[in-house]
Amino acid sequence: MRNRIYLDNAAIKKPSDDTIEYISNILRDNWYNPNSLYGCGAKSKEIIHMAKSAISKEINCNAEEIIFCSCGSEANALATVGYIRANDKKSFVTSTTEHSSVSENPYAKKIITVDKYGYFNLNEIENVHDTLVSLQMANSEIGTIQDIKNIVKILHKNNCVIHTDAVASFGKMKIDVKELDLDMMTAAGQKIGGILGCGFLYKKKSIKIEPIIYGHNTLRGGTPNVAAIASLSKAVEDCCRSSISSDNRNYVYNYIMKNLSDSYLIGAPIESGSRLPHNLYMCFKGIEGESLMILLDMKGIQVSTGSACTSGSLTPSATLSAIGMDKQDIHSCIRMTFSGNETKEKLDFVNSTLKQCVKSLRNLTDK
């Protein structure tokens, strides 16, 4: 079989060779406990300080405003539950399209709806006052980017504290937390080429939260995962300095629209400028998205049917339901997310294989 073509970069992006070499050296030479007081431990602690410095420069904050966690989900929980506990609140406001780490939180009130493209209802946001609000910067599944700067302005005027889940957008677009005036923001390392096991919460100094994991008299107990933190720092250097081009995504999209009838894009329009540049989420009417995913995998092409958190479930995607998608089409979708490094030869193979597989599946359903 020819080399595999990986198009699920929104779930996990492959670490670069430089990142792998960097963390291999750390695992060999700096595996010591950074909470220890002896010299070797101090070296591990310095790696964590360097990572905080790299991330803080990337998002324009102070290094002490970065809190490392095990993943984006934990960071979301620390932001929301931690705020609820510290400020004696009973709930927080969120939307109908959030990641499950926010939407399934028992304190969450999902009252912000979206339109057919996934944009938040600003009229509903304007009616929210005096509470914590947690809204994603961009949707990992359908790729829609929100006007978060305007949303923050509205919410701050209404005496709200705003947390944004930037797991899908960090590394795909420039983020300046000071310019956006964010109170809290989360991100995850594996989405940008770090290894699994590290996310972070940015928290403005003035915002009070309590730990959800206790220990070491810090906001996040437990022994830090030095290698994963280091990989996140290295990945920031590798991918955050320039945005990912949408060229490869657009190449495949244009082919589909010209050669595969009864197919359409889900989420913000390509030409809108408010869609994640690597995201292509398509509906192919009349087929099962999971069957198409399996056929493509047999040909060496890895895609997904949506967010990794809903894969393997027959329950309709909360995001697709929220945007009012036709129920008959909800299970007819696949998501392709590009690294930007795919060659034209590989993209042409994706196009031709996709056309062949869709045609085969539709022929089966027509019989």
NUNUPA-465668 format. One line per 3 residues: number of its first residue (from 0); their letters; for each residue x, y, z of N, C-alpha, C. Coordinates in steps of 0.05 Angstrom, whole numbers, plus 5000, padded with zeros to 4 digits. Layout:
// residues N
NUM) a) X/Y/Z/X/Y/Z/X/Y/Z | ... $
// end
This chain:
// residues 367
0) mrn) 5017/4976/5000/5000/5000/5000/5018/5025/5000 | 5009/5045/4985/5024/5070/4984/5024/5083/5012 | 5041/5103/5015/5043/5117/5041/5016/5127/5050 $
3) riy) 5010/5124/5075/4984/5133/5086/4982/5163/5085 | 4958/5172/5080/4952/5201/5079/4934/5208/5103 | 4946/5222/5121/4932/5228/5147/4918/5255/5145 $
6) ldn) 4891/5254/5147/4875/5278/5145/4857/5281/5169 | 4868/5276/5193/4853/5280/5218/4870/5297/5237 | 4882/5318/5226/4900/5335/5242/4885/5351/5263 $
9) aai) 4859/5353/5261/4844/5367/5282/4842/5351/5308 | 4845/5324/5305/4845/5307/5328/4872/5306/5341 | 4892/5298/5326/4920/5297/5335/4938/5304/5311 $
12) kkp) 4956/5322/5315/4975/5328/5294/5002/5314/5301 | 5014/5302/5281/5039/5287/5285/5061/5306/5294 | 5075/5299/5315/5098/5315/5324/5120/5316/5302 $
15) sdd) 5133/5338/5300/5154/5341/5280/5179/5325/5290 | 5197/5320/5271/5222/5306/5279/5237/5321/5300 | 5238/5347/5298/5252/5364/5317/5239/5361/5345 $
18) tie) 5212/5360/5346/5199/5357/5371/5205/5329/5384 | 5204/5309/5367/5210/5282/5377/5238/5280/5388 | 5257/5291/5374/5285/5291/5383/5288/5307/5409 $
21) yis) 5275/5329/5411/5276/5346/5434/5266/5332/5459 | 5242/5319/5457/5231/5306/5481/5246/5279/5486 | 5258/5267/5466/5273/5243/5471/5297/5250/5488 $
24) nil) 5310/5272/5483/5333/5281/5499/5324/5287/5528 | 5300/5298/5531/5290/5305/5557/5283/5279/5573 | 5271/5260/5559/5265/5234/5572/5290/5220/5581 $
27) rdn) 5312/5224/5566/5337/5211/5573/5352/5226/5595 | 5352/5252/5594/5369/5268/5612/5355/5284/5633 | 5329/5290/5630/5315/5308/5648/5288/5296/5657 $
30) wyn) 5289/5271/5665/5265/5257/5673/5259/5261/5703 | 5274/5278/5716/5271/5282/5745/5246/5297/5753 | 5238/5294/5778/5214/5307/5789/5219/5337/5791 $
33) pns) 5205/5354/5776/5209/5383/5778/5201/5395/5804 | 5187/5380/5821/5179/5390/5847/5200/5385/5869 | 5221/5370/5861/5243/5364/5880/5261/5388/5883 $
36) lyg) 5278/5386/5905/5295/5409/5911/5324/5405/5902 | 5331/5381/5893/5359/5376/5885/5363/5386/5857 | 5388/5388/5849/5396/5401/5824/5384/5390/5799 $
39) cga) 5382/5363/5797/5370/5351/5773/5341/5359/5770 | 5327/5360/5793/5299/5369/5792/5296/5397/5783 | 5315/5414/5791/5315/5442/5783/5317/5445/5753 $
42) ksk) 5332/5427/5740/5334/5428/5711/5307/5422/5698 | 5293/5403/5709/5266/5397/5698/5247/5420/5702 | 5250/5433/5725/5233/5457/5731/5239/5479/5711 $
45) eii) 5264/5482/5704/5272/5503/5685/5259/5498/5657 | 5257/5473/5650/5244/5466/5624/5215/5476/5625 | 5201/5472/5647/5174/5482/5650/5172/5512/5648 $
48) hma) 5191/5525/5661/5192/5555/5660/5196/5564/5631 | 5214/5551/5617/5220/5558/5589/5195/5554/5572 | 5180/5533/5577/5155/5528/5562/5134/5549/5568 $
51) ksa) 5131/5557/5593/5113/5579/5599/5121/5604/5585 | 5147/5609/5584/5156/5634/5571/5150/5633/5541 | 5154/5610/5528/5148/5607/5499/5119/5612/5493 $
54) isk) 5102/5600/5509/5073/5602/5505/5063/5630/5511 | 5074/5642/5532/5065/5669/5539/5073/5689/5518 | 5096/5685/5505/5103/5703/5483/5085/5699/5459 $
57) ein) 5076/5675/5455/5059/5669/5432/5031/5682/5435 | 5020/5682/5459/4993/5692/5463/4993/5719/5477 | 5016/5730/5483/5019/5757/5495/5007/5759/5523 $
60) cna) 5019/5743/5541/5011/5745/5569/5036/5741/5586 | 5033/5741/5612/5055/5737/5631/5058/5707/5635 | 5083/5698/5639/5088/5669/5642/5073/5657/5666 $
63) eei) 5070/5673/5687/5056/5662/5711/5026/5660/5707 | 5016/5669/5685/4987/5666/5678/4981/5640/5664 | 5001/5624/5659/4998/5598/5646/4998/5576/5667 $
66) ifc) 4977/5559/5666/4975/5536/5684/4974/5511/5667 | 4994/5493/5670/4994/5468/5654/4975/5447/5666 | 4961/5433/5648/4943/5412/5656/4949/5387/5639 $
69) scg) 4934/5366/5643/4939/5341/5628/4927/5342/5600 | 4908/5360/5595/4895/5362/5569/4876/5386/5568 | 4864/5391/5545/4846/5414/5543/4821/5410/5559 $
72) sea) 4812/5385/5562/4788/5379/5578/4792/5386/5607 | 4815/5379/5618/4820/5386/5646/4823/5416/5649 | 4835/5429/5629/4838/5459/5631/4810/5472/5630 $
75) nal) 4792/5461/5614/4764/5472/5613/4751/5468/5640 | 4755/5445/5652/4743/5440/5679/4755/5458/5700 | 4781/5462/5699/4794/5480/5719/4783/5508/5716 $
78) atv) 4779/5517/5691/4769/5544/5687/4740/5547/5697 | 4723/5528/5690/4695/5531/5696/4688/5523/5725 | 4695/5499/5732/4689/5489/5760/4706/5505/5780 $
81) gyi) 4731/5511/5773/4748/5526/5791/4737/5554/5796 | 4725/5566/5776/4713/5593/5779/4687/5590/5796 | 4671/5571/5791/4646/5567/5806/4652/5564/5836 $
84) ran) 4672/5548/5842/4679/5543/5870/4691/5568/5884 | 4707/5582/5870/4721/5605/5882/4703/5629/5885 | 4682/5630/5869/4665/5654/5869/4636/5649/5878 $
87) dkk) 4632/5625/5890/4606/5618/5902/4583/5621/5882 | 4588/5611/5858/4567/5612/5837/4553/5585/5835 | 4530/5585/5822/4515/5560/5819/4516/5549/5791 $
90) sfv) 4523/5565/5772/4523/5556/5744/4540/5575/5727 | 4544/5567/5702/4556/5585/5682/4541/5581/5656 | 4543/5601/5638/4529/5601/5613/4547/5591/5590 $
93) tst) 4536/5574/5573/4552/5565/5550/4533/5561/5526 | 4543/5549/5505/4527/5546/5480/4520/5517/5476 | 4505/5513/5454/4495/5487/5447/4515/5471/5430 $
96) teh) 4539/5483/5424/4558/5470/5406/4585/5466/5419 | 4587/5468/5445/4613/5466/5459/4623/5437/5460 | 4649/5435/5465/4661/5409/5471/4648/5396/5495 $
99) ssv) 4647/5370/5496/4633/5356/5518/4645/5363/5545 | 4670/5370/5547/4682/5377/5573/4670/5402/5584 | 4657/5418/5567/4642/5442/5577/4612/5436/5577 $
102) sen) 4601/5425/5555/4572/5421/5553/4561/5401/5573 | 4577/5381/5581/4568/5361/5599/4574/5367/5628 | 4587/5390/5633/4592/5399/5660/4565/5404/5674 $
105) pya) 4562/5393/5699/4537/5395/5713/4529/5424/5719 | 4548/5443/5718/4542/5471/5723/4534/5486/5698 | 4536/5474/5675/4531/5487/5650/4502/5493/5644 $
108) kki) 4496/5517/5635/4469/5524/5625/4473/5531/5595 | 4463/5512/5578/4467/5515/5549/4445/5532/5537 | 4448/5558/5538/4427/5576/5530/4434/5592/5505 $
111) itv) 4459/5592/5496/4467/5606/5472/4465/5588/5448 | 4447/5595/5429/4443/5578/5405/4460/5589/5382 | 4459/5574/5360/4475/5581/5336/4457/5581/5312 $
114) dky) 4467/5594/5290/4452/5593/5265/4461/5570/5248 | 4453/5569/5223/4459/5545/5207/4489/5542/5200 | 4504/5563/5204/4533/5562/5199/4549/5557/5225 $
117) gyf) 4535/5557/5248/4548/5553/5273/4556/5578/5288 | 4548/5602/5278/4554/5627/5292/4536/5631/5315 | 4547/5641/5337/4531/5645/5361/4510/5667/5357 $
120) nln) 4488/5665/5370/4466/5685/5369/4474/5708/5387 | 4482/5730/5375/4491/5754/5391/4469/5766/5408 | 4445/5764/5398/4423/5775/5415/4420/5761/5441 $
123) eie) 4424/5735/5440/4423/5719/5465/4447/5725/5483 | 4470/5730/5471/4494/5737/5486/4490/5764/5500 | 4478/5782/5486/4473/5809/5498/4454/5808/5522 $
126) nvh) 4439/5787/5525/4420/5784/5547/4432/5770/5571 | 4458/5762/5570/4471/5749/5592/4486/5769/5609 | 4481/5768/5635/4493/5787/5654/4504/5773/5679 $
129) dtl) 4525/5784/5690/4535/5778/5717/4541/5748/5721 | 4555/5736/5703/4561/5707/5706/4586/5700/5690 | 4595/5675/5695/4616/5664/5678/4604/5654/5652 $
132) vsl) 4617/5660/5630/4608/5650/5604/4631/5635/5590 | 4626/5611/5581/4647/5595/5568/4638/5589/5540 | 4652/5601/5520/4645/5598/5492/4670/5591/5476 $
135) qma) 4668/5573/5458/4692/5565/5442/4699/5587/5422 | 4725/5589/5416/4735/5608/5396/4729/5598/5368 | 4731/5572/5364/4724/5560/5338/4715/5531/5343 $
138) nse) 4698/5521/5326/4688/5494/5329/4705/5474/5314 | 4715/5455/5328/4733/5435/5316/4719/5418/5295 | 4694/5414/5298/4679/5396/5280/4673/5410/5254 $
141) igt) 4659/5433/5255/4651/5446/5230/4668/5469/5222 | 4688/5476/5239/4708/5496/5230/4701/5525/5233 | 4677/5531/5243/4668/5559/5245/4683/5574/5266 $
144) iqd) 4694/5598/5259/4708/5615/5278/4689/5637/5287 | 4687/5641/5313/4670/5662/5324/4683/5689/5325 | 4667/5710/5325/4678/5737/5328/4682/5742/5358 $
147) ikn) 4702/5729/5369/4706/5728/5398/4712/5755/5410 | 4726/5772/5395/4732/5799/5405/4707/5815/5411 | 4688/5814/5392/4663/5828/5396/4647/5816/5419 $
150) ivk) 4647/5789/5420/4633/5775/5441/4643/5782/5468 | 4669/5783/5471/4681/5790/5497/4674/5819/5505 | 4673/5837/5485/4666/5864/5490/4637/5866/5501 $
153) ilh) 4619/5851/5489/4591/5851/5498/4589/5840/5526 | 4602/5818/5531/4600/5804/5557/4613/5821/5580 | 4636/5834/5574/4648/5850/5595/4631/5874/5601 $
156) knn) 4617/5885/5581/4599/5907/5586/4576/5898/5605 | 4569/5872/5604/4548/5861/5620/4558/5849/5646 | 4583/5856/5653/4595/5847/5679/4598/5817/5680 $
159) cvi) 4606/5805/5658/4611/5776/5656/4641/5770/5655 | 4648/5747/5664/4675/5736/5660/4674/5717/5637 | 4693/5719/5619/4692/5702/5595/4716/5683/5594 $
162) htd) 4709/5657/5590/4729/5636/5585/4724/5626/5556 | 4745/5622/5541/4742/5611/5514/4759/5586/5511 | 4746/5566/5499/4760/5541/5492/4773/5546/5465 $
165) ava) 4799/5548/5465/4814/5554/5440/4829/5529/5431 | 4821/5505/5440/4835/5481/5433/4836/5477/5402 | 4814/5484/5389/4812/5480/5360/4828/5502/5344 $
168) sfg) 4830/5525/5356/4841/5548/5342/4870/5555/5348 | 4880/5547/5372/4908/5552/5379/4927/5539/5359 | 4945/5554/5348/4963/5544/5328/4953/5545/5299 $
171) kmk) 4927/5551/5296/4915/5554/5269/4910/5583/5262 | 4911/5600/5282/4906/5629/5278/4920/5644/5300 | 4927/5669/5295/4941/5685/5315/4922/5692/5338 $
174) idv) 4930/5688/5363/4914/5694/5386/4930/5712/5405 | 4919/5735/5411/4931/5754/5429/4910/5758/5452 | 4915/5746/5475/4896/5747/5496/4891/5775/5508 $
177) kel) 4911/5792/5506/4908/5819/5516/4891/5835/5496 | 4896/5832/5471/4880/5847/5450/4851/5838/5451 | 4847/5811/5455/4820/5801/5457/4807/5806/5484 $
180) dld) 4823/5813/5504/4814/5819/5531/4802/5794/5544 | 4813/5771/5539/4802/5746/5550/4809/5744/5579 | 4791/5732/5594/4796/5727/5623/4809/5700/5627 $
183) mmt) 4800/5680/5611/4812/5653/5612/4811/5641/5584 | 4830/5623/5579/4831/5610/5553/4845/5583/5556 | 4835/5562/5542/4848/5536/5543/4858/5528/5516 $
186) aag) 4879/5511/5516/4890/5499/5491/4902/5472/5498 | 4908/5456/5478/4919/5429/5482/4943/5424/5463 | 4963/5409/5473/4987/5405/5459/4985/5388/5434 $
189) qki) 4970/5366/5436/4969/5347/5414/4956/5358/5389 | 4942/5380/5391/4929/5392/5368/4948/5408/5350 | 4972/5414/5361/4991/5430/5346/5017/5415/5341 $
192) ggi) 5018/5389/5348/5043/5374/5344/5058/5368/5369 | 5046/5372/5392/5058/5363/5417/5049/5334/5422 | 5060/5321/5442/5051/5294/5448/5028/5295/5467 $
195) lgc) 5013/5273/5469/4990/5272/5487/4999/5276/5516 | 4982/5290/5531/4987/5292/5560/4992/5320/5569 | 4986/5340/5553/4990/5367/5562/4971/5387/5549 $
198) gfl) 4958/5403/5565/4943/5426/5557/4950/5449/5575 | 4938/5472/5570/4943/5494/5589/4919/5512/5591 | 4917/5525/5614/4897/5546/5619/4912/5572/5622 $
201) ykk) 4904/5592/5606/4912/5620/5611/4891/5632/5629 | 4900/5644/5651/4882/5657/5669/4893/5684/5677 | 4877/5704/5671/4884/5732/5678/4888/5733/5709 $
204) ksi) 4908/5748/5717/4915/5749/5746/4892/5756/5764 | 4874/5774/5754/4853/5784/5770/4830/5764/5774 | 4830/5742/5759/4808/5722/5760/4814/5701/5782 $
207) kie) 4795/5697/5800/4799/5678/5822/4787/5651/5814 | 4803/5629/5817/4793/5602/5814/4804/5585/5836 | 4792/5562/5841/4802/5542/5860/4811/5518/5845 $
210) pii) 4830/5502/5857/4838/5477/5844/4816/5457/5841 | 4818/5439/5822/4801/5416/5821/4818/5391/5826 | 4844/5394/5824/4863/5373/5832/4882/5386/5852 $
213) ygh) 4882/5376/5877/4897/5389/5898/4925/5378/5902 | 4943/5394/5912/4970/5386/5918/4990/5407/5911 | 5012/5408/5926/5035/5426/5922/5028/5456/5926 $
216) ntl) 5004/5461/5939/4996/5489/5944/4995/5505/5918 | 4986/5493/5896/4984/5507/5871/4955/5503/5860 | 4950/5517/5838/4923/5514/5826/4919/5488/5811 $
219) rgg) 4942/5473/5808/4939/5447/5794/4959/5428/5808 | 4948/5410/5824/4965/5391/5838/4975/5369/5819 | 4993/5352/5829/5004/5330/5813/5031/5337/5803 $
222) tpn) 5047/5317/5796/5073/5321/5784/5071/5329/5755 | 5083/5351/5747/5080/5360/5719/5093/5340/5700 | 5080/5337/5677/5089/5320/5655/5110/5335/5639 $
225) vaa) 5135/5334/5647/5156/5351/5636/5159/5346/5606 | 5159/5321/5597/5164/5315/5569/5141/5326/5552 | 5116/5322/5561/5093/5332/5545/5093/5363/5545 $
228) ias) 5099/5375/5568/5100/5404/5569/5122/5415/5550 | 5145/5401/5550/5167/5409/5532/5159/5406/5503 | 5144/5385/5496/5135/5381/5469/5116/5403/5460 $
231) lsk) 5099/5412/5478/5080/5434/5472/5096/5459/5465 | 5117/5464/5482/5134/5488/5478/5147/5487/5451 | 5158/5463/5444/5172/5460/5418/5152/5462/5395 $
234) ave) 5128/5451/5398/5108/5453/5377/5100/5482/5372 | 5099/5498/5394/5092/5526/5390/5113/5539/5372 | 5138/5533/5377/5160/5544/5360/5156/5535/5331 $
237) dcc) 5148/5510/5327/5147/5499/5300/5123/5509/5284 | 5100/5513/5297/5076/5517/5281/5061/5543/5286 | 5067/5557/5308/5051/5580/5314/5061/5606/5302 $
240) rss) 5084/5605/5290/5095/5630/5279/5082/5639/5253 | 5069/5620/5240/5054/5627/5215/5028/5611/5214 | 5008/5622/5203/4982/5608/5202/4983/5586/5180 $
243) iss) 4967/5565/5184/4966/5543/5165/4951/5553/5140 | 4962/5547/5117/4950/5556/5092/4924/5539/5087 | 4905/5552/5074/4880/5538/5067/4882/5526/5039 $
246) dnr) 4904/5528/5025/4906/5520/4997/4899/5490/4993 | 4910/5473/5010/4904/5444/5006/4875/5438/5011 | 4864/5450/5032/4836/5446/5038/4819/5455/5015 $
249) nyv) 4825/5479/5004/4809/5489/4982/4812/5473/4956 | 4835/5461/4952/4840/5444/4928/4821/5420/4928 | 4819/5407/4951/4801/5384/4954/4771/5393/4952 $
252) yny) 4765/5415/4966/4738/5425/4966/4728/5432/4937 | 4745/5445/4922/4737/5453/4895/4733/5428/4877 | 4749/5408/4882/4746/5383/4867/4719/5370/4873 $
255) imk) 4713/5369/4899/4688/5356/4907/4664/5370/4895 | 4664/5397/4896/4641/5412/4886/4638/5410/4856 | 4660/5405/4842/4658/5402/4813/4651/5373/4804 $
258) nls) 4658/5353/4821/4657/5326/4812/4639/5307/4828 | 4629/5316/4850/4612/5299/4866/4586/5314/4872 | 4565/5307/4858/4539/5319/4861/4527/5312/4888 $
261) dsy) 4506/5327/4896/4493/5321/4922/4512/5321/4945 | 4531/5339/4945/4551/5342/4966/4551/5372/4974 | 4554/5377/5000/4556/5405/5008/4572/5408/5033 $
264) lig) 4582/5433/5037/4599/5440/5059/4582/5446/5084 | 4592/5438/5107/4579/5444/5133/4596/5464/5148 | 4583/5484/5160/4597/5504/5175/4600/5530/5158 $
267) api) 4618/5547/5168/4622/5573/5155/4631/5569/5126 | 4621/5586/5108/4630/5584/5080/4660/5587/5076 | 4671/5574/5056/4700/5576/5051/4708/5605/5048 $
270) esg) 4692/5621/5033/4699/5648/5026/4694/5668/5049 | 4684/5659/5071/4676/5677/5093/4699/5689/5108 | 4722/5674/5108/4745/5683/5124/4742/5677/5153 $
273) srl) 4721/5663/5161/4716/5656/5189/4713/5626/5192 | 4731/5612/5178/4731/5583/5180/4760/5574/5185 | 4764/5555/5202/4792/5545/5207/4804/5536/5180 $
276) phn) 4828/5545/5175/4840/5542/5148/4845/5513/5139 | 4846/5495/5159/4852/5467/5152/4828/5449/5151 | 4804/5461/5158/4780/5445/5163/4762/5442/5138 $
279) lym) 4755/5418/5131/4736/5412/5110/4717/5391/5119 | 4692/5399/5125/4672/5381/5135/4649/5379/5114 | 4647/5356/5101/4629/5353/5078/4607/5333/5084 $
282) cfk) 4584/5338/5073/4562/5319/5073/4559/5307/5045 | 4559/5281/5043/4554/5267/5017/4528/5253/5020 | 4507/5265/5009/4480/5255/5013/4477/5226/5003 $
285) gie) 4461/5211/5018/4455/5184/5010/4474/5162/5018 | 4495/5169/5034/4514/5148/5042/4518/5150/5073 | 4530/5130/5085/4538/5131/5113/4566/5141/5115 $
288) ges) 4570/5163/5130/4597/5174/5134/4616/5154/5145 | 4607/5137/5163/4625/5117/5175/4634/5097/5155 | 4616/5089/5137/4624/5070/5115/4645/5083/5097 $
291) lmi) 4641/5109/5091/4660/5123/5074/4687/5125/5088 | 4687/5131/5114/4711/5132/5129/4727/5106/5128 | 4713/5083/5131/4725/5057/5131/4736/5050/5103 $
294) lld) 4721/5057/5082/4731/5052/5055/4756/5068/5049 | 4756/5093/5057/4780/5110/5053/4804/5099/5069 | 4799/5090/5093/4820/5078/5109/4833/5054/5095 $
297) mkg) 4816/5038/5083/4826/5014/5068/4844/5022/5045 | 4840/5047/5035/4856/5057/5013/4880/5073/5024 | 4883/5075/5050/4906/5089/5062/4901/5118/5069 $
300) iqv) 4876/5126/5070/4869/5154/5076/4854/5155/5102 | 4865/5170/5122/4852/5172/5148/4836/5198/5150 | 4810/5196/5154/4793/5219/5159/4776/5212/5184 $
303) stg) 4758/5230/5191/4741/5224/5214/4712/5231/5206 | 4693/5223/5222/4665/5230/5217/4657/5254/5234 | 4676/5266/5247/4671/5290/5264/4690/5291/5287 $
306) sac) 4681/5304/5308/4698/5306/5332/4704/5279/5343 | 4729/5275/5352/4737/5249/5363/4720/5242/5387 | 4709/5261/5401/4693/5256/5425/4666/5244/5419 $
309) tsg) 4657/5245/5393/4632/5233/5386/4635/5209/5368 | 4660/5202/5361/4665/5180/5343/4656/5154/5356 | 4644/5136/5341/4635/5110/5351/4608/5111/5364 $
312) slt) 4596/5135/5364/4569/5137/5377/4548/5141/5355 | 4525/5128/5359/4503/5131/5341/4486/5155/5347 | 4492/5168/5370/4478/5192/5377/4486/5215/5358 $
315) psa) 4467/5229/5347/4473/5250/5328/4491/5271/5341 | 4510/5282/5326/4528/5302/5335/4512/5326/5346 | 4519/5335/5370/4505/5357/5383/4508/5382/5366 $
318) tls) 4532/5386/5353/4536/5409/5336/4519/5409/5312 | 4518/5386/5298/4502/5384/5274/4472/5387/5280 | 4463/5377/5303/4435/5381/5311/4430/5410/5317 $
321) aig) 4449/5423/5330/4446/5451/5338/4444/5470/5314 | 4458/5464/5292/4457/5481/5269/4432/5475/5251 | 4416/5456/5260/4391/5450/5246/4395/5433/5221 $
324) mdk) 4415/5417/5220/4421/5401/5196/4399/5379/5193 | 4393/5374/5168/4373/5353/5161/4381/5327/5174 | 4362/5315/5188/4367/5290/5203/4377/5268/5185 $
327) qdi) 4368/5267/5160/4376/5246/5142/4405/5250/5133 | 4416/5274/5136/4443/5280/5127/4464/5278/5149 | 4455/5279/5174/4473/5281/5197/4494/5258/5197 $
330) hsc) 4486/5234/5189/4505/5212/5190/4519/5207/5162 | 4517/5228/5145/4529/5225/5118/4553/5243/5114 | 4567/5248/5136/4589/5268/5135/4616/5257/5142 $
333) irm) 4637/5268/5131/4664/5263/5140/4678/5290/5143 | 4698/5290/5160/4715/5313/5165/4743/5307/5156 | 4754/5325/5140/4782/5323/5132/4796/5348/5143 $
336) tfs) 4818/5344/5157/4833/5367/5168/4862/5363/5159 | 4873/5384/5146/4898/5382/5132/4921/5393/5148 | 4945/5381/5144/4969/5392/5158/4981/5415/5142 $
339) gne) 4975/5417/5116/4987/5437/5099/5011/5427/5085 | 5021/5402/5092/5045/5391/5080/5039/5370/5059 | 5013/5366/5053/5006/5346/5033/5015/5354/5005 $
342) tke) 5026/5336/4990/5035/5342/4963/5011/5341/4944 | 5015/5353/4920/4994/5353/4900/4987/5324/4892 | 5007/5307/4890/5002/5279/4884/4984/5266/4904 $
345) kld) 4989/5271/4929/4972/5260/4950/4944/5271/4950 | 4941/5297/4945/4915/5310/4943/4899/5299/4920 | 4913/5294/4897/4899/5283/4874/4890/5254/4880 $
348) fvn) 4906/5239/4895/4898/5212/4903/4874/5213/4921 | 4873/5232/4939/4850/5236/4957/4825/5241/4941 | 4828/5260/4922/4805/5267/4905/4794/5244/4890 $
351) stl) 4811/5230/4875/4802/5208/4859/4790/5185/4876 | 4803/5179/4898/4794/5158/4916/4767/5165/4928 | 4764/5190/4936/4739/5199/4948/4717/5196/4928 $
354) kqc) 4721/5204/4904/4701/5202/4883/4693/5173/4878 | 4713/5155/4877/4708/5127/4873/4692/5115/4896 | 4699/5121/4921/4686/5110/4944/4657/5120/4947 $
357) vks) 4653/5145/4943/4626/5157/4944/4608/5144/4923 | 4619/5141/4899/4603/5129/4878/4596/5100/4885 | 4615/5085/4896/4610/5057/4903/4588/5055/4924 $
360) lrn) 4590/5072/4944/4570/5071/4966/4542/5079/4956 | 4541/5099/4939/4515/5107/4928/4503/5086/4910 | 4520/5071/4895/4510/5049/4878/4498/5028/4896 $
363) ltd) 4509/5023/4919/4498/5002/4937/4471/5010/4948 | 4468/5036/4955/4443/5045/4967/4421/5048/4946 | 4429/5050/4920/4409/5053/4898/4397/5026/4891 $
366) k) 4410/5004/4899/4400/4977/4891/4378/4967/4909 $
// end
